[in-house]
Amino acid sequence: MKKSKGRSATAISLASEMIWRNPRDPSPSVAGRTPNVRELWIHNFCTQLQASDVPEAGFWPKAEYLYCRDVVRNDRTSRGLPVFGISEHVTEVFIDRCELDLFFGDKELYEASYDGELAKLKSLSLTNILGAARETLERIIRPSLEGGKLEALQLNPYPFKLLPASHPRVGDNDWLRNKCVKHLTVGGFNLLHGLIDPDAALTAIVGQCGALESLDIGQEAVQAATLVAFIKKKENEKARDGGRVRALYHDNPELPTYDLQAWVREKDLGEVHRRPYPGSSEELWRNLSDR
């Protein structure tokens, strides 16, 4: 994406550029020059943000969509990822390949700032986040679910630490049960080959989402019978075992896509697509690189 310039800009892409004003530099910061930005992409970025650096009105007070990739801190005294302090109107957040524990591990800052802003999210995507502590993941995801507005959730690879308690060696993650998520993108079970049963794990995860309508499993090696069970689910089963999937997205060449499509259409139960869910993080970043 080309960087838009000027006060009228509604979208901006930042890579290796100082967002926050340097006190020794009298010129306006990037944020100061683009106050009307609604869509913000931050990638390949290194920040030294301190909690005191965040202005009361936010860096971009009109921003609604935020995409972060490869954002790191170059010292451990910095606090806060530029997801928060950006704007109180942000409703969609995509975080890819970022150091979550460094940014969200500060409990004091989290309790003071994050909770209210996370509760407003309608879409949250955490991808390629490996090694994050269970407590950090809960700090980010739980307020979003409890806010009741989160309609789309992407966790890929799905954190092993968040698997339902029915799986051995995993703690109580019952807080993941919700009645707001309508679309779910999950994956990464193939990375845990031999440690978990992908079908059982996916069934348990889907069972936590009582309003679920669409599911993207990427290239996961899941049995067709498991997916059929999600699609055939009856109304009296939904409250107990998650919503009924009406649209399934995947990219597994071993799944009998044509047979599944024909069966679903014959029964008028929904749709099966061999492509990513529209709006997936992979698609978003691909579009960014093509612009």
Contacts in CASP RR format, 6 or more apart in sequence:
PFRMAT RR
TARGET T0000
AUTHOR 0000-0000-0000
METHOD contacts of the structure
MODEL  1
MKKSKGRSATAISLASEMIWRNPRDPSPSVAGRTPNVRELWIHNFCTQLQ
ASDVPEAGFWPKAEYLYCRDVVRNDRTSRGLPVFGISEHVTEVFIDRCEL
DLFFGDKELYEASYDGELAKLKSLSLTNILGAARETLERIIRPSLEGGKL
EALQLNPYPFKLLPASHPRVGDNDWLRNKCVKHLTVGGFNLLHGLIDPDA
ALTAIVGQCGALESLDIGQEAVQAATLVAFIKKKENEKARDGGRVRALYH
DNPELPTYDLQAWVREKDLGEVHRRPYPGSSEELWRNLSDR
1 11 0 8 1.000
1 13 0 8 1.000
1 41 0 8 1.000
1 288 0 8 1.000
1 291 0 8 1.000
2 13 0 8 1.000
2 291 0 8 1.000
3 12 0 8 1.000
3 13 0 8 1.000
3 14 0 8 1.000
4 10 0 8 1.000
4 11 0 8 1.000
4 12 0 8 1.000
4 34 0 8 1.000
4 37 0 8 1.000
5 33 0 8 1.000
5 34 0 8 1.000
6 33 0 8 1.000
6 34 0 8 1.000
7 33 0 8 1.000
7 34 0 8 1.000
7 35 0 8 1.000
7 36 0 8 1.000
8 36 0 8 1.000
9 34 0 8 1.000
9 36 0 8 1.000
9 37 0 8 1.000
10 36 0 8 1.000
10 37 0 8 1.000
10 38 0 8 1.000
10 39 0 8 1.000
11 37 0 8 1.000
11 38 0 8 1.000
11 39 0 8 1.000
11 40 0 8 1.000
11 41 0 8 1.000
12 30 0 8 1.000
12 34 0 8 1.000
12 37 0 8 1.000
12 39 0 8 1.000
12 40 0 8 1.000
12 41 0 8 1.000
13 41 0 8 1.000
13 43 0 8 1.000
13 288 0 8 1.000
14 30 0 8 1.000
14 40 0 8 1.000
14 41 0 8 1.000
14 42 0 8 1.000
14 43 0 8 1.000
14 45 0 8 1.000
15 42 0 8 1.000
15 43 0 8 1.000
15 44 0 8 1.000
15 45 0 8 1.000
16 44 0 8 1.000
16 45 0 8 1.000
16 46 0 8 1.000
17 30 0 8 1.000
17 45 0 8 1.000
18 29 0 8 1.000
18 30 0 8 1.000
19 29 0 8 1.000
19 30 0 8 1.000
19 31 0 8 1.000
19 42 0 8 1.000
19 45 0 8 1.000
19 47 0 8 1.000
19 59 0 8 1.000
19 82 0 8 1.000
20 29 0 8 1.000
20 31 0 8 1.000
20 47 0 8 1.000
20 49 0 8 1.000
20 53 0 8 1.000
20 59 0 8 1.000
21 28 0 8 1.000
21 29 0 8 1.000
21 31 0 8 1.000
21 32 0 8 1.000
22 29 0 8 1.000
31 59 0 8 1.000
31 60 0 8 1.000
34 60 0 8 1.000
35 60 0 8 1.000
35 61 0 8 1.000
35 62 0 8 1.000
36 62 0 8 1.000
37 60 0 8 1.000
37 62 0 8 1.000
37 63 0 8 1.000
38 62 0 8 1.000
38 63 0 8 1.000
38 64 0 8 1.000
38 65 0 8 1.000
39 63 0 8 1.000
39 64 0 8 1.000
39 65 0 8 1.000
39 67 0 8 1.000
40 60 0 8 1.000
40 63 0 8 1.000
40 65 0 8 1.000
40 66 0 8 1.000
40 67 0 8 1.000
40 86 0 8 1.000
41 67 0 8 1.000
41 288 0 8 1.000
42 66 0 8 1.000
42 67 0 8 1.000
42 68 0 8 1.000
42 69 0 8 1.000
42 71 0 8 1.000
42 82 0 8 1.000
43 67 0 8 1.000
43 68 0 8 1.000
43 69 0 8 1.000
43 70 0 8 1.000
43 71 0 8 1.000
43 288 0 8 1.000
44 69 0 8 1.000
44 70 0 8 1.000
45 68 0 8 1.000
45 70 0 8 1.000
45 71 0 8 1.000
45 72 0 8 1.000
45 82 0 8 1.000
46 71 0 8 1.000
46 72 0 8 1.000
46 73 0 8 1.000
46 74 0 8 1.000
47 71 0 8 1.000
47 72 0 8 1.000
47 73 0 8 1.000
47 74 0 8 1.000
47 78 0 8 1.000
47 81 0 8 1.000
47 82 0 8 1.000
48 73 0 8 1.000
48 74 0 8 1.000
48 75 0 8 1.000
48 78 0 8 1.000
49 73 0 8 1.000
49 78 0 8 1.000
49 79 0 8 1.000
49 80 0 8 1.000
49 81 0 8 1.000
49 82 0 8 1.000
50 77 0 8 1.000
50 78 0 8 1.000
50 79 0 8 1.000
51 79 0 8 1.000
51 80 0 8 1.000
51 109 0 8 1.000
51 113 0 8 1.000
54 84 0 8 1.000
54 85 0 8 1.000
54 113 0 8 1.000
55 85 0 8 1.000
58 85 0 8 1.000
58 86 0 8 1.000
58 87 0 8 1.000
58 88 0 8 1.000
59 82 0 8 1.000
59 85 0 8 1.000
59 86 0 8 1.000
59 87 0 8 1.000
60 86 0 8 1.000
60 87 0 8 1.000
61 87 0 8 1.000
61 88 0 8 1.000
61 89 0 8 1.000
62 87 0 8 1.000
62 89 0 8 1.000
63 86 0 8 1.000
63 87 0 8 1.000
63 89 0 8 1.000
63 90 0 8 1.000
64 87 0 8 1.000
64 89 0 8 1.000
64 90 0 8 1.000
64 91 0 8 1.000
64 92 0 8 1.000
65 90 0 8 1.000
65 91 0 8 1.000
65 92 0 8 1.000
66 82 0 8 1.000
66 83 0 8 1.000
66 86 0 8 1.000
66 90 0 8 1.000
66 92 0 8 1.000
66 93 0 8 1.000
66 94 0 8 1.000
67 93 0 8 1.000
67 94 0 8 1.000
67 96 0 8 1.000
67 284 0 8 1.000
67 285 0 8 1.000
67 288 0 8 1.000
68 81 0 8 1.000
68 82 0 8 1.000
68 83 0 8 1.000
68 93 0 8 1.000
68 94 0 8 1.000
68 95 0 8 1.000
68 96 0 8 1.000
68 98 0 8 1.000
69 95 0 8 1.000
69 96 0 8 1.000
69 97 0 8 1.000
69 98 0 8 1.000
69 285 0 8 1.000
70 96 0 8 1.000
70 97 0 8 1.000
70 98 0 8 1.000
71 81 0 8 1.000
71 82 0 8 1.000
71 98 0 8 1.000
72 98 0 8 1.000
72 99 0 8 1.000
72 102 0 8 1.000
73 99 0 8 1.000
73 102 0 8 1.000
73 103 0 8 1.000
76 102 0 8 1.000
79 106 0 8 1.000
79 109 0 8 1.000
80 103 0 8 1.000
80 104 0 8 1.000
80 106 0 8 1.000
80 109 0 8 1.000
81 95 0 8 1.000
81 98 0 8 1.000
81 103 0 8 1.000
81 104 0 8 1.000
83 90 0 8 1.000
83 93 0 8 1.000
83 95 0 8 1.000
83 103 0 8 1.000
84 113 0 8 1.000
84 114 0 8 1.000
84 117 0 8 1.000
85 113 0 8 1.000
85 117 0 8 1.000
88 117 0 8 1.000
88 120 0 8 1.000
89 120 0 8 1.000
90 117 0 8 1.000
90 120 0 8 1.000
90 121 0 8 1.000
91 120 0 8 1.000
91 121 0 8 1.000
91 122 0 8 1.000
91 123 0 8 1.000
91 149 0 8 1.000
92 121 0 8 1.000
92 122 0 8 1.000
92 123 0 8 1.000
92 124 0 8 1.000
93 121 0 8 1.000
93 123 0 8 1.000
93 124 0 8 1.000
93 125 0 8 1.000
94 123 0 8 1.000
94 125 0 8 1.000
94 127 0 8 1.000
94 154 0 8 1.000
94 281 0 8 1.000
94 284 0 8 1.000
95 125 0 8 1.000
95 126 0 8 1.000
95 127 0 8 1.000
95 129 0 8 1.000
96 125 0 8 1.000
96 127 0 8 1.000
96 128 0 8 1.000
96 281 0 8 1.000
96 285 0 8 1.000
97 127 0 8 1.000
97 128 0 8 1.000
97 129 0 8 1.000
98 129 0 8 1.000
100 126 0 8 1.000
100 129 0 8 1.000
100 132 0 8 1.000
100 136 0 8 1.000
100 137 0 8 1.000
100 140 0 8 1.000
101 131 0 8 1.000
101 132 0 8 1.000
101 133 0 8 1.000
101 136 0 8 1.000
104 110 0 8 1.000
104 114 0 8 1.000
104 136 0 8 1.000
104 139 0 8 1.000
104 140 0 8 1.000
105 133 0 8 1.000
105 135 0 8 1.000
105 136 0 8 1.000
105 139 0 8 1.000
107 139 0 8 1.000
110 139 0 8 1.000
114 139 0 8 1.000
114 140 0 8 1.000
114 143 0 8 1.000
115 143 0 8 1.000
116 143 0 8 1.000
118 140 0 8 1.000
118 143 0 8 1.000
118 144 0 8 1.000
119 143 0 8 1.000
119 144 0 8 1.000
119 146 0 8 1.000
119 147 0 8 1.000
119 148 0 8 1.000
119 149 0 8 1.000
120 147 0 8 1.000
120 149 0 8 1.000
121 144 0 8 1.000
121 149 0 8 1.000
121 150 0 8 1.000
122 149 0 8 1.000
122 150 0 8 1.000
122 151 0 8 1.000
122 152 0 8 1.000
123 150 0 8 1.000
123 151 0 8 1.000
123 152 0 8 1.000
123 153 0 8 1.000
124 140 0 8 1.000
124 141 0 8 1.000
124 144 0 8 1.000
124 150 0 8 1.000
124 152 0 8 1.000
124 153 0 8 1.000
124 154 0 8 1.000
125 152 0 8 1.000
125 153 0 8 1.000
125 154 0 8 1.000
125 185 0 8 1.000
125 280 0 8 1.000
125 281 0 8 1.000
126 137 0 8 1.000
126 140 0 8 1.000
126 141 0 8 1.000
126 154 0 8 1.000
126 155 0 8 1.000
126 156 0 8 1.000
127 154 0 8 1.000
127 155 0 8 1.000
127 156 0 8 1.000
127 281 0 8 1.000
127 282 0 8 1.000
128 156 0 8 1.000
128 157 0 8 1.000
129 137 0 8 1.000
129 159 0 8 1.000
130 157 0 8 1.000
132 159 0 8 1.000
133 161 0 8 1.000
134 159 0 8 1.000
134 161 0 8 1.000
134 162 0 8 1.000
134 171 0 8 1.000
137 159 0 8 1.000
137 161 0 8 1.000
137 162 0 8 1.000
138 175 0 8 1.000
141 153 0 8 1.000
141 162 0 8 1.000
141 176 0 8 1.000
142 175 0 8 1.000
144 150 0 8 1.000
144 153 0 8 1.000
145 175 0 8 1.000
145 176 0 8 1.000
145 178 0 8 1.000
145 180 0 8 1.000
145 181 0 8 1.000
146 175 0 8 1.000
147 180 0 8 1.000
148 178 0 8 1.000
148 179 0 8 1.000
148 180 0 8 1.000
149 180 0 8 1.000
150 178 0 8 1.000
150 180 0 8 1.000
150 181 0 8 1.000
151 180 0 8 1.000
151 181 0 8 1.000
151 182 0 8 1.000
151 183 0 8 1.000
152 181 0 8 1.000
152 182 0 8 1.000
152 183 0 8 1.000
152 184 0 8 1.000
152 185 0 8 1.000
153 181 0 8 1.000
153 183 0 8 1.000
153 184 0 8 1.000
153 185 0 8 1.000
154 184 0 8 1.000
154 185 0 8 1.000
154 186 0 8 1.000
154 216 0 8 1.000
154 280 0 8 1.000
154 281 0 8 1.000
155 162 0 8 1.000
155 185 0 8 1.000
155 186 0 8 1.000
155 187 0 8 1.000
156 185 0 8 1.000
156 186 0 8 1.000
156 187 0 8 1.000
156 188 0 8 1.000
156 281 0 8 1.000
157 187 0 8 1.000
157 188 0 8 1.000
157 189 0 8 1.000
157 191 0 8 1.000
158 186 0 8 1.000
158 187 0 8 1.000
158 188 0 8 1.000
158 189 0 8 1.000
158 201 0 8 1.000
158 205 0 8 1.000
160 170 0 8 1.000
160 192 0 8 1.000
160 195 0 8 1.000
160 196 0 8 1.000
161 170 0 8 1.000
161 171 0 8 1.000
161 173 0 8 1.000
162 170 0 8 1.000
162 173 0 8 1.000
162 176 0 8 1.000
163 170 0 8 1.000
163 173 0 8 1.000
163 196 0 8 1.000
163 201 0 8 1.000
163 204 0 8 1.000
163 205 0 8 1.000
164 170 0 8 1.000
164 173 0 8 1.000
164 174 0 8 1.000
164 176 0 8 1.000
164 204 0 8 1.000
164 205 0 8 1.000
164 208 0 8 1.000
165 171 0 8 1.000
165 172 0 8 1.000
165 173 0 8 1.000
165 174 0 8 1.000
166 204 0 8 1.000
167 196 0 8 1.000
167 200 0 8 1.000
167 201 0 8 1.000
167 204 0 8 1.000
176 208 0 8 1.000
177 208 0 8 1.000
177 210 0 8 1.000
178 208 0 8 1.000
178 209 0 8 1.000
178 210 0 8 1.000
178 211 0 8 1.000
179 210 0 8 1.000
179 211 0 8 1.000
180 211 0 8 1.000
181 209 0 8 1.000
181 210 0 8 1.000
181 211 0 8 1.000
181 212 0 8 1.000
182 211 0 8 1.000
182 212 0 8 1.000
182 213 0 8 1.000
182 214 0 8 1.000
183 212 0 8 1.000
183 213 0 8 1.000
183 214 0 8 1.000
183 215 0 8 1.000
183 216 0 8 1.000
183 277 0 8 1.000
184 205 0 8 1.000
184 206 0 8 1.000
184 209 0 8 1.000
184 212 0 8 1.000
184 214 0 8 1.000
184 215 0 8 1.000
184 216 0 8 1.000
185 215 0 8 1.000
185 216 0 8 1.000
185 218 0 8 1.000
185 249 0 8 1.000
185 277 0 8 1.000
185 280 0 8 1.000
186 202 0 8 1.000
186 205 0 8 1.000
186 215 0 8 1.000
186 216 0 8 1.000
186 217 0 8 1.000
186 220 0 8 1.000
187 217 0 8 1.000
187 218 0 8 1.000
187 220 0 8 1.000
188 220 0 8 1.000
189 196 0 8 1.000
189 198 0 8 1.000
189 201 0 8 1.000
189 202 0 8 1.000
189 220 0 8 1.000
189 221 0 8 1.000
189 222 0 8 1.000
190 198 0 8 1.000
190 219 0 8 1.000
190 220 0 8 1.000
190 221 0 8 1.000
198 220 0 8 1.000
198 221 0 8 1.000
198 222 0 8 1.000
199 222 0 8 1.000
199 223 0 8 1.000
199 226 0 8 1.000
202 217 0 8 1.000
202 220 0 8 1.000
202 222 0 8 1.000
202 226 0 8 1.000
203 226 0 8 1.000
203 229 0 8 1.000
206 212 0 8 1.000
206 215 0 8 1.000
206 230 0 8 1.000
206 241 0 8 1.000
206 242 0 8 1.000
206 243 0 8 1.000
206 245 0 8 1.000
207 241 0 8 1.000
207 242 0 8 1.000
207 243 0 8 1.000
208 242 0 8 1.000
209 242 0 8 1.000
209 243 0 8 1.000
210 238 0 8 1.000
210 239 0 8 1.000
210 242 0 8 1.000
210 243 0 8 1.000
211 243 0 8 1.000
212 242 0 8 1.000
212 243 0 8 1.000
212 244 0 8 1.000
212 245 0 8 1.000
213 243 0 8 1.000
213 244 0 8 1.000
213 245 0 8 1.000
213 246 0 8 1.000
213 247 0 8 1.000
214 245 0 8 1.000
214 246 0 8 1.000
214 247 0 8 1.000
214 248 0 8 1.000
214 249 0 8 1.000
214 277 0 8 1.000
215 230 0 8 1.000
215 245 0 8 1.000
215 247 0 8 1.000
215 248 0 8 1.000
215 249 0 8 1.000
216 248 0 8 1.000
216 249 0 8 1.000
216 250 0 8 1.000
216 276 0 8 1.000
216 277 0 8 1.000
216 280 0 8 1.000
217 227 0 8 1.000
217 248 0 8 1.000
217 249 0 8 1.000
217 250 0 8 1.000
217 252 0 8 1.000
218 249 0 8 1.000
218 250 0 8 1.000
218 251 0 8 1.000
218 252 0 8 1.000
218 276 0 8 1.000
219 250 0 8 1.000
219 251 0 8 1.000
219 252 0 8 1.000
220 250 0 8 1.000
220 252 0 8 1.000
221 252 0 8 1.000
221 254 0 8 1.000
222 252 0 8 1.000
222 255 0 8 1.000
224 255 0 8 1.000
224 256 0 8 1.000
224 259 0 8 1.000
224 260 0 8 1.000
227 245 0 8 1.000
227 248 0 8 1.000
227 255 0 8 1.000
227 260 0 8 1.000
228 260 0 8 1.000
228 263 0 8 1.000
230 244 0 8 1.000
230 245 0 8 1.000
230 248 0 8 1.000
231 244 0 8 1.000
231 245 0 8 1.000
231 246 0 8 1.000
231 248 0 8 1.000
231 264 0 8 1.000
231 269 0 8 1.000
231 270 0 8 1.000
232 244 0 8 1.000
232 269 0 8 1.000
233 241 0 8 1.000
233 242 0 8 1.000
233 243 0 8 1.000
233 244 0 8 1.000
233 245 0 8 1.000
234 244 0 8 1.000
235 244 0 8 1.000
238 244 0 8 1.000
246 269 0 8 1.000
246 270 0 8 1.000
246 271 0 8 1.000
247 270 0 8 1.000
247 271 0 8 1.000
247 272 0 8 1.000
247 273 0 8 1.000
248 260 0 8 1.000
248 271 0 8 1.000
248 272 0 8 1.000
248 273 0 8 1.000
249 273 0 8 1.000
249 274 0 8 1.000
249 275 0 8 1.000
249 276 0 8 1.000
249 277 0 8 1.000
250 257 0 8 1.000
250 272 0 8 1.000
250 273 0 8 1.000
250 274 0 8 1.000
251 274 0 8 1.000
251 275 0 8 1.000
251 276 0 8 1.000
255 274 0 8 1.000
257 272 0 8 1.000
257 274 0 8 1.000
260 272 0 8 1.000
261 271 0 8 1.000
261 272 0 8 1.000
264 270 0 8 1.000
264 271 0 8 1.000
264 272 0 8 1.000
265 271 0 8 1.000
276 282 0 8 1.000
276 283 0 8 1.000
END
